[in-house]
Amino acid sequence: MYRTAKKNALFCVIGYGKIEVSREIDLLIVNFYENIIGSYWDNERKYLDENYQTIPFPFKEIPAPEFQHKLKWTFEHLTGYLDTWSAVKHFIKQNGYNPIDQLKRDIALYWGDHEEREVRFPLLLHLGMV
């Protein structure tokens, strides 16, 4: 980076945190994330869980504002997204079944008759000056 960046260039690490839907659904997702598929995440996942604050970062840090990305999702959008998680894929490969199936049933109890719900993703920013 130092070799190719101009003096005082900005370096930005950008990602998004855990999805937020509602108190009840969030508790189900957190339990699934930590207790069902928790051991199937790649080791580097810890950086996202720590909001990029512990990522190796050899630059002069710049305070970053907080942002949230808000979307309107159907139940299928939400469960489809959860099904893309790498830890889910690792779980399926090792156990031969999809753990999302039970989570879908659990979330459906709280989704209700909503066609769409707002989902939120906290955006993670780690900014620095080269």
C-alpha positions as CSV (number, residue, x, y, z in Angstrom):
1,M,0.0,0.0,0.0
2,Y,2.7,2.5,0.9
3,R,4.5,1.8,-2.4
4,T,1.4,2.6,-4.6
5,A,-0.5,5.2,-2.6
6,K,0.1,8.9,-2.8
7,K,1.1,10.8,0.3
8,N,-2.0,11.5,2.5
9,A,-4.1,9.0,0.6
10,L,-7.2,7.7,2.4
11,F,-7.4,4.0,3.2
12,C,-10.9,2.7,3.9
13,V,-12.0,-0.7,5.2
14,I,-15.7,-1.1,4.6
15,G,-18.1,-3.8,5.6
16,Y,-21.4,-4.4,7.3
17,G,-22.4,-5.8,10.7
18,K,-25.1,-8.3,11.8
19,I,-28.5,-7.7,10.3
20,E,-31.2,-6.2,12.6
21,V,-34.9,-6.8,12.1
22,S,-36.8,-6.8,15.4
23,R,-35.9,-7.7,19.0
24,E,-37.4,-11.2,18.7
25,I,-36.0,-12.1,15.3
26,D,-32.6,-10.6,16.2
27,L,-32.4,-12.9,19.2
28,L,-33.2,-15.9,17.0
29,I,-30.5,-14.9,14.5
30,V,-27.9,-14.2,17.1
31,N,-28.5,-17.6,18.7
32,F,-28.2,-19.2,15.3
33,Y,-25.1,-17.2,14.5
34,E,-23.3,-18.0,17.7
35,N,-24.6,-21.4,18.9
36,I,-25.7,-23.3,15.8
37,I,-23.2,-22.3,13.2
38,G,-20.7,-20.4,15.4
39,S,-17.9,-23.0,15.1
40,Y,-18.3,-23.1,11.3
41,W,-17.2,-19.5,10.6
42,D,-13.7,-18.9,9.1
43,N,-11.3,-17.5,11.7
44,E,-11.2,-14.1,9.9
45,R,-14.8,-13.6,10.7
46,K,-13.7,-12.3,14.1
47,Y,-12.7,-9.0,12.4
48,L,-16.3,-8.3,11.4
49,D,-17.6,-9.4,14.8
50,E,-15.2,-6.9,16.3
51,N,-16.5,-4.2,14.0
52,Y,-13.1,-4.0,12.2
53,Q,-11.6,-2.3,15.3
54,T,-9.0,-5.1,15.8
55,I,-8.1,-5.6,12.1
56,P,-4.3,-5.0,11.5
57,F,-4.3,-1.4,10.5
58,P,-0.9,0.4,10.1
59,F,-2.3,3.8,9.2
60,K,-3.0,6.9,11.1
61,E,-6.7,6.4,12.1
62,I,-9.4,8.9,11.3
63,P,-12.7,8.7,13.3
64,A,-15.5,7.3,11.2
65,P,-19.2,8.3,11.5
66,E,-21.8,5.7,12.1
67,F,-24.1,4.7,9.3
68,Q,-26.9,2.1,8.8
69,H,-28.1,0.6,5.6
70,K,-31.9,0.2,5.7
71,L,-33.8,-2.0,3.3
72,K,-37.4,-3.4,2.9
73,W,-37.2,-7.2,2.7
74,T,-39.7,-10.0,2.4
75,F,-39.3,-13.1,4.5
76,E,-37.8,-14.9,1.4
77,H,-35.2,-12.1,1.1
78,L,-34.2,-12.5,4.7
79,T,-34.0,-16.3,4.7
80,G,-32.3,-16.3,1.3
81,Y,-29.6,-13.9,2.7
82,L,-29.0,-16.1,5.8
83,D,-28.7,-19.1,3.5
84,T,-25.7,-17.5,1.8
85,W,-23.6,-17.3,4.9
86,S,-20.3,-19.2,4.5
87,A,-20.7,-20.9,7.9
88,V,-24.1,-22.3,6.8
89,K,-22.3,-23.8,3.7
90,H,-19.6,-25.3,5.9
91,F,-22.3,-26.7,8.3
92,I,-24.2,-28.3,5.4
93,K,-21.0,-29.9,4.0
94,Q,-20.1,-31.3,7.4
95,N,-23.6,-32.4,8.6
96,G,-25.6,-33.1,5.5
97,Y,-28.5,-30.9,6.2
98,N,-29.4,-27.2,6.1
99,P,-29.7,-25.6,9.6
100,I,-31.6,-22.7,8.0
101,D,-34.7,-24.9,7.7
102,Q,-35.4,-24.8,11.5
103,L,-34.5,-21.1,11.7
104,K,-37.0,-20.3,8.9
105,R,-39.8,-21.9,11.0
106,D,-38.7,-20.0,14.1
107,I,-38.5,-16.6,12.3
108,A,-41.9,-17.2,10.6
109,L,-43.6,-17.2,14.0
110,Y,-42.5,-13.6,14.5
111,W,-42.6,-12.4,10.9
112,G,-46.4,-12.4,11.0
113,D,-48.4,-11.4,8.0
114,H,-46.0,-8.6,7.0
115,E,-45.3,-8.6,3.3
116,E,-42.1,-6.7,4.0
117,R,-40.2,-5.6,7.0
118,E,-37.4,-3.1,7.4
119,V,-34.0,-4.7,7.9
120,R,-30.9,-2.7,9.0
121,F,-27.2,-3.4,8.6
122,P,-24.8,-1.3,10.6
123,L,-22.0,-0.2,8.2
124,L,-18.5,-0.7,9.4
125,L,-15.8,1.8,8.5
126,H,-12.2,1.8,9.5
127,L,-10.5,4.9,8.0
128,G,-6.9,5.9,7.9
129,M,-4.4,8.2,6.3
130,V,-1.5,6.6,4.4
